[in-house]
Amino acid sequence: MVSKRRLSKSEDKKTLTEEDISEARKQPLSKKARQSHAPNEVEENDSVFVRLLKTSGLILKTGPNQNQLAVDQIVFQKKLIQTLRKHPSYPKVIEEFVNGLESYIEDCDGFKNCLLSCERLQDEEARYGEEAYARLPKIQSVIVIGLGWENALIFAISLLTYNSLFLRDLTTKIMQLISIAPVYLQHDFITSLPEILGDAQHADVGKELSDLLIENTELTSPILDVLSSLQLDSNFLSKIRQLVMGKLSSVRLHDLPMIIKFILHSLTASNALEVLSELRENLDIQHFILPSRFHASQIKSRSKGRASSSGNQESNDKDCITLLFDVINSATFDVAMLLLIYSTNTQTKKYIEKVLRNKVRSGCMEEQLLESTFYIHHLVLKDICPSILSLAQSLFHSQDQNILSFSSLLYKYAFKFFDPYCQQEVVGTLVTHVCSGNEAEVDAALDVFLDLIVLSPSAMRPNAVFVKGILDYMENMSPQQIRKVFYILSTLAFSKQHETNSHIQDDMHLVIRKQLSSTIFKYKLIGIIGAVTMAGIMAGDRSSNSTQGRADLSDEQCTQVTALLQLVHSCSEQSPRASALYYDEFANLIQEGKLAPKTLEWAGQTIFNDFQDAFVVDFCVVPKGDFLFPVKALYGLEDYSTHDGIAINLLPLLSQEFADDGGQMTSQESQQKLVSPLCLAPYFRLLRLCVARQHNGNLEEIDGLLDCPIFLTDLEPGEQLESMSAKERSFMCSLIFLTLNWFREVVNAFCRQTSPEMKGKVLTRLKDIVELQEILKKYLSVTPDFVPPLANFDLETLDVIPHSSSATSKNRKKGKIGRKQKADGSKASSPDTLSKEDNTECDTVPSGRSQLDKEFPGKEGKTTVSLWNYHAFFRELDIDVFSILHCGLVTKFILDTEMHTEATEVMQLGPPELLFLLEDLSQKLENMLTTSFPKRIPFLKNKGSRNIGFSHLHQKSAQEIVHCVVQLLAPMCNHLENIHNYFQSLVAENHGVVDRPEVKDQEYHIMSSCYQRVLQIFHGLFAWSGFFHLGNHNFLYPALEVLASRMKQIEHEQPLEELVSQSFNYLQNFHYNIPSFQCGLYLLRILMALLEKSIAPTQKKEKIASLAKQFLCRVWPHGEKEKSTIFNDQLHDLLCIYLEHTDSVLTAIEEIAGVGVPELINSPKDASSSTFPTLTRNTFVIFFRVMMAELERTVKGLQAGTAADSQQVHEEKLLYWNMAVRDFSILINLMKVFDSHPVLHVCLKYGRLFVEAFLKQCMPLLDFSFRKHREDVLSLLETFQLSTRLLHHLCGHSKIHQDTRLTKHVPLLKKTLELLVCRVKAMLVLNNCREAFWLGNLKNRDLQGEEIMSQNSQESTAEGSEDGRTSQVSNSKATEDDEENEESDGKKEQDSEENDDNSD
């Protein structure tokens, strides 16, 4: 309650002290009775004003006391009005009443009392119920005391209630008062307008405020604030927005937030992009800061760099303004604001994540943009580091590679620009990702660590202790991940200040020794990879400080490296698989150039001697022993004399291993150690890389291994294949696998040699590989359970089978040995020579024996064998091998014994060898450039199965692979043109028929496969998602230039669109003689990939649609397996391409369904449509599914009509829907002929979706068009009615046949049809045609329209839930009876069906 005031009249004009005001505020607002007032305080005046107020219930008080109101405010107002109107001197009494009011308010106390609310005279109970009114006087008294009478006046006016006439006059007076009041009062009056004005005054006040906005810029903020709160016309708001937009360059800084708020408040969906773009163009914040101060602060912020991340810099207001608004017109500010909002508003986090994901996918979030954001705004962003890390952690779980890369950049730049505390948080979060077990997360987190040790090595060293914890979680990592972990830790441990990290070195040595001593191969693998990786860092890091390239290590350092390598050698020599893995890892180390010259020299001599002693024998010394097959020297490329030459001792070594596995002894001395033939290929790779590194790529020292023969046996099985025992067949398969892997390493080693003689020998080895693969297929066809010897040794599991191996191949560049050097003394192996593997737990699948009781499916009898199922058991071809594609005609000189030319032989790359190379390159591109992340990795599924055989490929980046392929484009275009010419000449020979001639069937198949593989490679290259990033355009331009130059001579630096168009035209010319359906599909995919890079795609889309239709209408060569899943998927893709790129989807569907399908129906059983030969009875369901899906997608994308559209737009849309409904009717009626389950399923699924689209998109159009286009609307509904009736028949068919696969779609379909009937009825009511709607029932019918004779239970259901119904659309009335009856009855049947399900 308000206590009695103690201020006398003499004190009214004095300023109150703060204590007085504070005391007034502290007085309690109780609900108790107020203190009574003295009688002399009542205004005793006999004026008309006082008498009428007292009669109406208001008692005026004198002095500082509140007036008293005896009745309710509304009652008082009514009494006063009635008293005035009934007064004898009315209306003259009003003038007397106003004069009395003026006299009363001349006194200051009286005027204040008028502004305050009145004190209510009521009993205690009523006063308790009016608590709000009891508190209000106290608040208002404080307002008057503390704020003055001006604000109190505004407050009082806002609380008054007036009629509309009085509000209009009051508004006029207030606007006049605003025009003459001081600025500070203008501000207060304007901000209070929304509470005073009625809705009718908003428009007038808005116009006056807009004029005031032009006159007085100081009132910009309050005026815009009020305009945002008023209900104003959108056009008027648009004018105000343009007015404000023009003033952006001259506004004051404190007005800017309100201006931005008003502009954003006036946005609509249609003009949002335009207005925001204009806002960015006009907004210039730099003028808010003095130029000298601005530039100084800008230079200061730039010069801080990474040092600012220490957190010791002090920021003032000038720096903050610069950081926040320095680049307001660039996208860095947007990114910074998104991050700030993400950290401050938890409700918008999901939306911001969604925005970022979309921006990343669209290519807007470039690495340079993110780096600039952190560089410019790091002082602000470091305060929200936890939120940034939370965002990065959330995005890190994405399966999208682009989003994963973006989140990696967040971690990277947060570490680079933030302080040490934030850096520690970044490292801790990344360690959590590494230990999560998710393959994609582990790889991405380790890649971030690799970037950080290069970007900020000094900042990473203090955090090495956290990274060390990863050593405890390596058991489930892949070999490539293990390499990364040891590389990261070794780099941190053996850096310049490695003494400070000696404890990490000790821990790594302990882990490596422990793993190497394990008898379980999985742990030994970790030890081998870790030791070799650490040896590379130990040698490489200390030698990198030399100014003259790579300096040699000191003796002590060299001893440490060699001791570590010898430790690995001694711990792995008892296991061939472990030894082979060591050789491959050591070879990788040498290839990367991470071994010092002194260590390399020691390794080179040891490797050379060991390889020679283990695998190379004199040609003249034929091995003797009890072998399964006679030994012969095969595949020699030169004639050796009986006293010269060397050979690879393969068959005896394999026989020795087979004999030992069988418990037999050989004729050789038991003390002699022999390495397993498993180590032949990896050891040779190590040898040739070591020689190449020592001699700058020159392999003359070992070139004898290129042409030397191999001790084998006759490999061609002939007729004795069936009579061989299982052991003999297994032996022969193992022998061929080892030989193939040897030849593949030989090709890897010598593919870069430039001399014609060497090139000729490499081509010969390629032919040998192709021939051996054909022989191998014959053996594998009769040995279905055979498991080949391992070729890739960093496998994660031991249970490797051909079709699901988890191997990752190990093969880089390989070399050969020259003439065998004479050994001193006997052939006793050196201590470093690997011995034969003992039967330890490290033993895995022996080289040629099947120890798994799993059969390899599909290989029984002499069935065709796909070697792709065995790709994990072949050595990986290096990317350098494909330089052979450049080879044209190679002239090989055959020399006599006196080194004179005896003969010349011209060689070239043949079709089988070309196919071999193209297949391998195609598989590499598919693995490297095609992103295919599964949504969820299946439980217990091998995560690395996709990367088997590509471990060396993954050591290169995608950009490096793309660069290599671009270099190969020119020779591949040559091959493509030659293949095209081959088929063109074939067409000419067969009088225009492209078919496989019986005589040339094998040649035709090889050439067709080469054609397809070249197109696949082109598609893999141009469909690479990396081309959407501007940084990779330096690869795209050269690739397009190669294709464009095949048409005509091009100028340098042509625009991208011109290059795309010329490349598009070049490739589309190959469609004339496409040999197979698959080739045609890949050609279209290449053109679509180019279309995505074009800025004028219309004409190209038409060409793609035309080509797709030609391929659908072409008679393809016999042999295309129409029933195979692959062919069905390809036909589905081709048909989708046609319908997606054609300019009229409805016309295309009508042509196929109205022309092609009737031809198919009238044709013999095994025939096809004459117009569309690809349309057969086997492929009809594919055509039908695609047409229904595209029809639904097309109509769904059509915008619904509105009443504001023009008459022409209504007519066009109505015509469009007539075509769509006609196509739908044609397609639905086809289920009467093709009533298989897939067809009926498509009808139920897409039929419902089409009806839903009709409801949302078409019915609003019919609402506006019914009156003017009555006949067209009736025709449309009548056609659609027939289709919906068939859908109801289909529902009954599904239920009668009790097909659960179909009936699950019935409830939703019936519900949708019910909605359709209700919607049609609403449309008729809207157009005053309700009487045109009538109902009728039909009997249940099947798909053919025959009445269904139901049994008793079915009859009862039919009575209660009749499916069939009749409806007719009268030409004079809009009759939609069918649909309503159809839907209401459908709902009944749905309920009945649900009851039946529940009862079951």
Buried (B, 14 or more C-beta within 10 A) or exposed (E): BBBEBEBEEEEEEEEBEEEBEEEBEEEEEEBEEBEEBEEEBBBEBEBBBBBBBBEBBBBBBBBBBBBBBBBEBEEBBEBBEEBBEEBEEEEEBBEBBEEBBEBBBEBEBBBBBBBBBBBBBBEEEEBEEBEEBBBBBBBBBBBBBBEEBBBBBBBBBEEEEBEEEEBBEBBBEBBEBBEEBEEEBBBBBBBBBBEBBBEEBBEBBBEBBBEBBEEEEBBBBBBBBBBBBBEBEEEBBBEBBEEBBEBBEEBEEEBBEBBBBBBBBBBEEEBEEEBEEBBBEBBEBBEBBEEEEBEBBBEEBEEBEBEBBEEEEEBEEBBEBBBBBBBBBBBBBBBBBBBBBBBEEEEBBEEBBEBBBEBBBEEEBBBEBBBBBBBBBBBBBBEBBEBBBBBBBBBBBBBBBBBBBBBBBBBBBBBBBBBEEBBBBBBBBBBEBBBBEBBBBBBBBBBBBBBBBEBBBEBBBBBBBEBBEBBEBBEEBBBBBBBBBBBBBBBBBBBEEBEEBEEBBEBBBEBBBEBBEBEEBBBBBBBBBBBBBBBBBBBBBBBEEEEEEBBBBEEEBBEBBBEBBBBBBEBBBBBBBBBBBBBBBBBBBBBBEBBBBBBBBBBBEBBBBBBBBBBBBBBBEBBEEEBBBEBBBBBBBEEBEEEEBBBBBBBBBBBBBBBBBEEEEBEEEEEBBBBBBBBBBBBBBBBBBBBBBBEEEEBEBBBBBBBBBBBBBEBEBEEEBEEBEEEBBBBBBBBBBBBBBBBBBBBBBBBBBEEBBBBBBBBBBBBBBBBBBEBBBBBBBBBBBBBBBBBBBBBBEBBBBBBBBBBBBBBBBBBBBBBBEEEEEEEEBEEBBBBBBEEEEBBBBBBBBBEBEBEBEEBEEEEEBBBEBBBBBBBBBBBBBBBBBBBEEBEBBEEEEEEEEEEEEEBEBBBBBBBBBBBBBBBBBBBBBEEEEEEEBEEEEBBBEEBBBBBBBBBEEBBEBBBBBBBBBBBBBBBBEEBBEBBEEBBEEEEEEBBBEEEEEEBBBBBBBBBBBBBBBBBBBBBBBBBBBEEBBEBBBBBBBBBBBBEEEBEEEBEBEEBBBBBBBBBBEBBEBBBBBBBBBBBBBBBBBBBEBBEEBEEBBEBBBBBBBBBBBBEBBEEBEBEEEEBBEBBBBBBBBBBBBBEBBBEBBBBBBEBBBBBBEEBEEEEBBBBBBBBBBBBBBBBBBBBBBBBBBBBBEBEEBEEEBEEEBBBEBBEBBBBBBBBBBBBBBBBEBBBEEBBBBBBBBBBBBBBBBBBBBBBBBBBBBBEEBBEBBBBBBBBBBEBBBBBBBBBBBBBEEEBEEBBEBBBBBBBBBBBBBBBBBEBBEBBEBEEBBBBEBBBBBBBEEEEBEBEEEBEEBBEEBBBBBBBBBEEEBBBBBBBBBBBBBBBBBBBBBEEEEEEE
